[in-house]
Amino acid sequence: MAAATITLDELRNAFEELQADGLRLAGGLNDLSQRATVYHHVYKESGGNHIFPLIAAHGALWARSWFSFGMKLGKVLSWQYAFNSETRKNKLTKLEEFANVFRDINRRVCVDVYANFHFTKRYGQHPDASKVVPADLLQAVNRIHSANESGVELTDDERREVFTAHFLSEQQHIVGPTIEKAVAEFDWPLLRSLALRPVIRFAYFRRPFLFRDFTNKEERIAKGLTAFNAGAKAGWRNVEQDLRKYDVLPEQFFAKPIEYFASLRETILASPAAG
């Protein structure tokens, strides 16, 4: 069926099917390394022009150790409630729920990246595509597909424009509203304060950077662009290879990443979907 003859309802159904596949590929809340593989797949499929998923892969792998550290710290600090076991248990439960919000953000962004990329690759030029994917994001990702079709490698300035459009879209539709709600519901001021001041240490950074307030949208945007600029300076091939430094992804991933993802995708999507 020619893309231009597809109805808006069919477009929406196609997008929902990609979202469903993306959700299964993104895995459970703790499957951060699996999501890194999905992110990396989109980066490779883009011909190296879509930088957002490459940096998101670093974010997913870095977050494994950050969540582990946060939970251990929470258990230590919870001993201030040693004489009230119910309060201590409640605080640790709330901490786990708060961490799960951030894990779920990572999962939802992964689904969004996967669905948006593959949808626009198939239907990005359809006159109704902007009714499914926000217009600014559609234009940015279509730029990647046009470059790939022409065998053109985007410049870093062009990649930054695409990255910014995608980053801002995720902040507006997923990250910002979810964080605001989670922070309002997390009643443990000390841990909340520490959690919102993460020290970001992506493997390709020359030096880490500290958030003053992760709830601040402007700071998240500024730090996101800092992560992009650091990658551009390091070189994207080096940024990709530095995924190895987390000691999480298997050697098969680095040896044959395209085949590795294809096998993972086939295995996951061939299995029965969870009820």
Order of alpha helices (4+ residues) and beta strands (2+ residues): alpha-alpha-alpha-alpha-alpha-alpha-alpha-alpha-beta-beta-alpha-alpha-alpha-alpha
